[in-house]
Amino acid sequence: MKASAALRDKRRERALQRALSAPMHPEWLHTLPGWNHYSHEYLVIPSLADHPALDKAERRKDPRLGFLGHLMMVESAAARTCMDDVLEAVLVNNRRREGLSDRVIDGLSGTGKSLLLRTIGRAVQLEIEEHPNFTGSQIPVVHILAPADTDNKINWIWEIACFLGLNPEPTTEDDLMRWRGYQDLSVPVNYVLETALTRLLLVDDIQRVTPAQLAPVLHYFDYLRNRLGITTVFCGTGAGGIVHEARAIADRHAIVVRQRAERLARAREQDPAHPGYTAADKEDELAYGRLPVTWLDPIPFDRHDKTSWPAGLAGYEKHLCLHNLDEKALTTHSEYLHRRTPGYFRDLSQLISQAATRAVLTGTENITLTELNAITTSRGH
């Protein structure tokens, strides 16, 4: 046991050091030390006074490049509404003994769903940590991806175990090559989640799962919700339909519906006055298993909404630490940028980050159409 604990501590320390050296690396967000580092990471916009423009030979060492490489998330009205909805749901679940509900974040690829999911997890974590009863031993949030092999429930539990640092590491390469499957770690995982008072489970990349693959795992998530009070937030493109269909499969909904229809038909035969199978029954079937789904769409810029897009660009402008940046460097090109990206956060952030990085490396210290046109990786260009 001592050896296992020492190995786990060593792995956590290694993950923490990697998180400190590469805080935005996706891998570390799915380990407990990396997630804790991310939750407490406050990015500070580099001061231009402290970071003068460098000579050409030194520009690749400019500390501003690290910040400009990812920028900060610019909040949209839709994202703000989504975060408020999920935070309220978690708050309600913490005070209920029955009828707890999970959540779904859905939308087109590139609209910022994963970033929003992590932002929600971070907000929940910090809120719980600020509670007077927080001792430091709790694990408020667990963040996992759908496993590479989604056919077995054990693989899903293994992902949670990886986050918690419970999965045993192979000691040699031969041990690794001999592995044929994951161990069932449900007992230690359940124990840690219960004793650590976990309240939120974030499941990302759910689009890689079919409803038939997810259905058997939903009963495990139901256990976490109903026994331990853990709210699960599923996130991914098409997540709403996937989870809805998986729920119908998991609860054998089609069989129950058929049995009910047969029962109502027999009642109608015995009593002609009985309403039998009605249109209301059909509507109830279609509404079955409905989970609260929050949609993220690309930011519009049209005659119905001409303010949300420029507001987002203005938010990015405040984060651009460039010495010669023109006033309204981005908002001046609102139509051009929307045509290039069309309203997708991922594409917009990538375009601005690359243009800003190019501005530092070339010494122009400004973002103009010249810098923007030089970037050819964005959607629709």
N, C-alpha and C positions, 0 to 999 in steps of 0.2 A: 504493500500500500504506500509506504514511504517513497519507494522508487517511482511509482506511478505519479504521486503528487509532485515529486521533484521534476519529473519529465514534463508534467503539465505546466508547472511554474516556468520552466525553461522555455517552453513553446510560447507561453504568453509574453514572456519578456522579449523573445525574438520578434513576435508579432508587433509588440508595442514599439520597439526600435525601428521596425520597418515603417510603421505608421508615422512615426516622427520624421523619418527621412523622406517619405513619399506620402504625405497626408491625403492626397487625392486618389491614390492607387485603389481601384475598386476592390481588390482582394481583401484588403484590411478592414473594409466596412462590414465584412461577414465574419469577423472574429470579435470576441468581447473586448480585448484591449484596443483594437483598432476602432471599434464603434464608440467606445468611451472617449477615445481621443477626438474623434470626429464630433461627438456631441458637445465637447467643451472647446472646440477650435473656433476662435473668433478671428476672422481674417481682417487685417488692417490694411487699408489702402496705403501703399508706400508714399512717403512724403517726397515731393519733387525737390525740396530744399536739401533733403538728406541723400538724394540720389541724382546727382548731376549727370548730364549726358556724357558718355564715355567716348574715347577714341575708337575707331573702327576695329582695331585689334582686340579691344576689351569688351565690345558690346555683348558678346555671347555670355559674358559673366555678369551682366547687369541683373541685380536682384529683382528688378521689376518684372522680368520675364516670367518668374514663377507665379506671380500674381496674375499677370495678363494671360497666362496659359489657360486659366479656367474661369476667371472673373467670379463675381457673386451672382446668385440667382436674383433676377429682377421679378418681383412679385406681380402677378396679374390678378384681376378681380376674380376670375374663375378659380385660380389656385388658392387665393385667400378664402373664398367661400368653401372650397373643398377641405382645407385645413381646419376651418372652424367647425364644419360638420363632423369630421372624424374625431376631433378633440372633444366635442360635445358627446359623441357616442361613447367614447372611452370613459368619460366622466360619468355618464349615466350607467354604463355597465358596472362600474366600480361600486355603485350604490344599489344595484338590483340583485335579487336572489334568484330570479327566474326571468325567462324571456330575453336573455342577452342576445345581441345581434352583432354579426360580423359586418364588414364593409368591403366594397369593391371600388377600385380606381381603374377606369377604363378610358380609352381614347386612342387616337391615331398615334402611330410611332413618331417619336420626335417632338411630342408636345410637352415633355417635362414630367411625365408620370413618375419615373423612378426618383428624380430629384425631389419631387413633392412628397413621395412616400418617405424618404429619409428625413425631409424637413419636419414632417409630422412626427416621426419617431423621435427626433431630437427634441421637439417641443414637449412631448409627453415625458421623455426622460428628465429634462430639466425641471419640469413642473413637479414631478415626483421627488426629485432630489431636494427641492426647496421646502418640502413638507417637514414640519418639526419632528415627525417620527422616523424620518429617513436616517438609517444607521450607517450606510455605506456598504453594507453587505448585500443589499438587494440588487437584482438585475431587472430593471423596469422593462427593458425592450430587448427583443431578440430579432435579428434581421438576417433572413436567409434568402437564397435563390431556389427556385424549383431545381431539383437534382438533375444531373446529367442523364441518369437512368430513372425515369419517372414511373416505372411499372410496379415498383415494390414499395410498400409503406415504410419498410425498414430504411430505404434510402432517404426518405424525407426526414425521418427521425435522426438519421446520421448527419444531415445538414445542420439540424439544431444542435446535435452533440458537437459538431465542429465549431460552431459559434461559442459554445460553452467551454470548449477545451477538454471535452470528455472522451473524444475518440482516441483510441490507442494508435500511436505512430509505429510503423515498422522500424525495427532497429537496424536491419540490413536491406540491401537491394534484393537479396533472395527472398526475404520475407515479403517484400512488396510484390514481386513477380508471382509468388505463390497464392496471393489473395484471389479468391474467386467470388467473394461477395462480402457485403458489409455485415458486421455483427449487429444483433438486435440490442440497442442501447436504450430501449424505451423506459426501463425501470430507473436507471440513474438519471436519464433526462427528466422524467416526470418528477423525481425527487428534487432535483436542483431547481426546476421551474417552480415547484411548490414552496420550497424553503426560501427561495430568493424572491418570492412575491412578484413574479413576472406578470405584467399587465397587458403587454402588447406584443403581438407576433406579426412581423412584416414579411410577406411572401411575395417576392418579385419574380418577373419573367414567367408568369403563369401562362403566357401565350404558347409556351413550348409543350403544354400538357393538353391531352385530349380529355373530354369529360369522362370517358371510361377509365382513364388512368387516375384521374383526380378523385373519382367517386369513393374508392375504398379508403382514401386518406381523410376524407371529410369527417368520417366518424371519429378519427383520432383528434382532429381539430375541434369537433363537438365536445369531446371529453375535456380538452384543455379549457374550452369556454365554460362548460356547465359544471365541471368539478373545480377548476382552478380560477375561473373568472378572467381568462385571458381572451382578449379581443384579437381576432385575426383580420388583417387587412390584405386582401388579394390585389395584386397590381399587374397589369399587362394589357396589351392590345387584344381586345375581344374577351377580357376577363369576365365581364358581366354574363355573356352567353355561356362561357365555359363553366363557370361556377353554377349557374342556373341549371344547366343540363346535368352536371355532375350531381347536384342535389337531388334531382328527379330520379337519377339512377340509384343513388345511395339509399334513398328512402323508398325504393320500389314503387314509385308514384304511379306508373302506368298500371301496375297490378291492382293497386288500391282503387284507382279510378274505375277500372273495369268492374271490380267487385261492387263498388258503390252503384254504378249504373245498372248492374244486374239486380241488385237489391231493390232499387227504386222501380225497376220494370216489374218485378214480382209484386211489389206493393200496389202498383197501378192495376195489375191484373186482378188482384184480390179486392181492390176498392177503386172503381172507376173515378171516384171523386178525388183520389190522391193525385197531387200535381205531377208525380213521377219525375223524370229527368228534364229539367228546365233549362232555359237560356242562362239563368243565373248560375246553375251548376257548371255550365260550359265556361262562363266567365271566371268562376272560381278556379277552374282547372288551369286556365291560361295564366292566372296570376300566381299560381302556386310557386313557392320557393323564391319569391321575389326578394332580393337583397338590396339594401340601399346602394345604388351605383352612382358614383360621381364621375362625370365626363370632363375630360380636358380636350378642348379643341384648339386648332391653330388660332392665333390672335387675328381677329378680323381688321380690315382697313377698307371700309366701303361707305356707301351713303348712309347705312344704318349705324355705323360705329366708326367715327373718324378720330376718336380720342385715345382708345386703348393702346393702339400701336405706337403713336408718337410718345405716349407716356412711358411705355416700356423702353423705347430708345433713349429717352431722357434719363431713365434710371441707369442705363449702361454708360451714358456720357459721364455721369458723376464718378464712375469707377475707373475711368481711363486716365492713368497717371502718365501723361505725355507732355513734354515741355512746350510744344508749339501747337497744341490742340486748338483748332478753331472753335469758336462758340457755336453751339448747336451743330457740331460736326456730323452727327448721325441724323438728327431730326430733320435737317435740311434735305436729306436724301431719303425721306420716309417712303415715298412711292417706289423708288429704286430698290431699297432694301426689302420691301414687302414682295416685290416682284422676284427678287433673288431667292427669298427664303420660304415661301409664301406664308408667313406668320408662324413658322415652326421655331420654337425656342432653341432646339438643339442646333439647327442650321444657322440661326442668327448668332448664337453664342460662338459657334465655330468660326463663322465669317469675321465677327468683330475681333475675336481673340487672335486669329491669324493676321488680320490687318494691323492690329496694334503691335503684335510681335514684329511684323515686318517694318513698322514705323520705327521701332527701337533699333533693329539691326541695320537698317539703311541710313539711320540718322535723321530722317525727316521729322520724327517726333510729332506726326500729325496723321489723321485719317481723312483722306480725300477719295474722290472717285478713282484716282490713279491707284491707290493702295487697294481699294475694294475690287476694282476690275482685275487686279493682278492675282486675286484668289479665285481659283477655278474649280474648287471642290464642292461648292455649295449647290443645293437643289435648284434646278431651273436655270442654270447659267451655262 
